[in-house]
Amino acid sequence: MRNPIPPHSGEELVLLQSPSPLPHSTRMADEAQITDLSFEEALRELERIVTRLESGDAQLQEAIDLYERGDQLRRQCAARLDAAQARIEAIRTDAQGRPIGTAPFAAG
């Protein structure tokens, strides 16, 4: 890529750019970063992405990239919720309402 800045003292200045990372390696890096986010951080970022997409201001490629990142964040949030739900136990009680033990939580 040639620099638009005029060369100094008659020399031509040439800037080289390194190739951009492959989409697959970028995707793997993004997923690694997403797994480092807390549930709350991932949810906040997902909310910002949804707001940006709903605004209609994003160009097509940006919208596609945002959608893909949002989907990764959604999956991460769902996985964190599933893990939290698996850790929750419901307290079982007898007929008089006294606790008698615990049972795995069943949502729904």
C-alpha positions in Angstrom: 0.0 0.0 0.0 1.4 3.4 -0.9 1.4 6.2 1.6 -0.6 9.3 0.4 1.9 11.5 2.3 4.5 13.0 -0.1 7.9 11.4 0.2 10.6 13.3 1.9 13.8 14.2 0.0 12.8 12.5 -3.2 12.4 9.0 -1.6 9.3 7.0 -1.9 7.8 5.8 1.3 6.1 2.4 1.1 4.1 1.0 4.0 3.5 -2.7 4.2 0.4 -4.0 6.0 0.4 -7.5 7.5 -2.4 -9.7 6.2 -5.6 -9.7 8.2 -6.1 -12.8 10.3 -8.1 -15.6 8.8 -11.8 -15.5 9.7 -11.5 -18.9 11.5 -8.7 -17.7 13.7 -10.5 -14.5 14.5 -13.6 -16.4 15.4 -11.6 -18.6 17.7 -10.1 -15.6 19.4 -13.5 -13.9 19.8 -14.9 -17.1 21.3 -12.0 -17.3 23.8 -12.6 -13.6 24.8 -16.4 -14.3 25.2 -15.8 -17.2 27.5 -13.7 -14.9 29.7 -16.7 -12.5 30.2 -18.9 -12.7 33.2 -22.6 -13.3 32.5 -23.4 -9.7 33.2 -20.6 -8.4 30.9 -21.8 -10.7 28.1 -25.4 -9.7 28.6 -24.5 -5.9 28.5 -22.5 -6.4 25.3 -25.4 -8.4 23.8 -27.8 -5.6 24.7 -25.5 -3.0 23.0 -25.3 -5.1 19.9 -29.1 -5.5 19.8 -29.5 -1.7 20.2 -27.0 -1.1 17.3 -28.7 -3.6 15.0 -32.2 -2.2 15.8 -31.0 1.3 15.1 -30.5 0.4 11.4 -27.3 2.5 11.3 -24.9 -0.4 10.8 -23.5 -1.1 7.3 -24.2 -4.6 6.0 -20.8 -6.1 6.9 -20.9 -4.5 10.3 -24.4 -5.8 10.9 -23.3 -9.4 9.9 -20.3 -9.2 12.2 -22.5 -7.8 15.0 -25.1 -10.6 14.5 -22.4 -13.3 14.6 -20.9 -11.8 17.8 -24.3 -11.5 19.3 -25.1 -15.1 18.6 -21.9 -16.1 20.3 -22.7 -14.0 23.3 -26.3 -15.4 23.4 -24.9 -18.9 23.5 -22.5 -18.0 26.2 -25.2 -16.4 28.3 -27.5 -19.5 27.8 -24.6 -21.8 28.9 -23.9 -19.8 32.0 -27.7 -19.8 32.9 -27.8 -23.6 32.4 -24.8 -24.1 34.6 -26.3 -21.9 37.3 -29.6 -23.7 37.1 -27.9 -27.0 37.5 -26.3 -25.8 40.7 -29.6 -24.6 42.2 -31.4 -27.0 44.5 -35.0 -26.8 45.6 -35.7 -27.4 49.3 -38.2 -30.2 49.8 -40.6 -29.9 52.7 -42.9 -32.4 54.5 -46.7 -31.9 54.9 -46.1 -29.5 57.9 -43.7 -27.3 55.8 -40.5 -28.5 57.5 -37.5 -28.9 55.3 -36.6 -32.5 54.8 -34.0 -32.3 52.1 -33.1 -31.0 48.7 -33.9 -32.0 45.1 -32.4 -30.7 41.8 -34.2 -27.6 40.6 -36.6 -28.2 37.7 -37.5 -25.1 35.8 -40.8 -24.6 34.1 
